[in-house]
Amino acid sequence: MDTGLIARHQDSLLPPPVAPGAEELALFALAEALASGPDTPEAAASLAGWRLNGPARRRFLFRQGEHSHTVVLCGTPGALTLEVGGQTLQATARLEGTRLTAVIDGHRRNAAWVRHGSQRVLFAEGERWLVEHVDPYAFSEAGSHGEAHLRAPMPGRVVALMAEPGQRVARGAPLLILEAMKMEHTIAAPADGVVKALYFAPGEQVSDGDELVGFEAD
């Protein structure tokens, strides 16, 4: 044994994380929905919020290294549908503490689900999956001071600008309204500060991750 042991055998001692498949990504999304909402699958499936002439849809973004995975959860009472990587899965699920029980396309899955900050870990059938849950509306404490660039949480169209460059605003003040997935999303100031720049005009299309607003927090 010597201090170079880990460096010499890093590939076998520290293997890369296992890439989640469609069912594992579905489990991550189901656990996220159940943990952040009411404690029954039917209530979580309803995804409380405004919608018109159709079931609510909720979009989850998970990242593992350089790879991003999107899961769309669509719910009506008594049924859950998930869109994962071009597949459509039917599921029911229950979360009790960290214990997740789900039936996905007739396949029963039992798993343990743990979250720490933005990290999510899933343990099932002797395997472990680790991903980062990306919340496009969350701002870290580290970004609450100094310069920040507010990005589009999804592709869409700029509907209206609610502020002007040079304007001082309070935390939570609306800066820009983005239309996406037939809904309007408000991009708000993450802290008290000054709007430095607005990079798009009303009517322009934006892509996921595009910088929308240059902002400098106090």
Secondary structure, DSSP 8 states (H G I E B T S, - for coil): --TTHHHHTHHHHS-------HHHHHHHHHHHHHHHS-SSHHHHHH--S--SSS-EEEEEEEEETTEEEEEEEEEETTEEEEEETTEEEEEEEEEETTEEEEEETTEEEEEEEEEETTEEEEEETTEEEEEEEE-TT---GGGSSEEEEEE-SSSEEEEEE---TT-EE-TT-EEEEEEETTEEEEEE-SSSEEEEEE---TT-EE-TT-EEEEEEE-
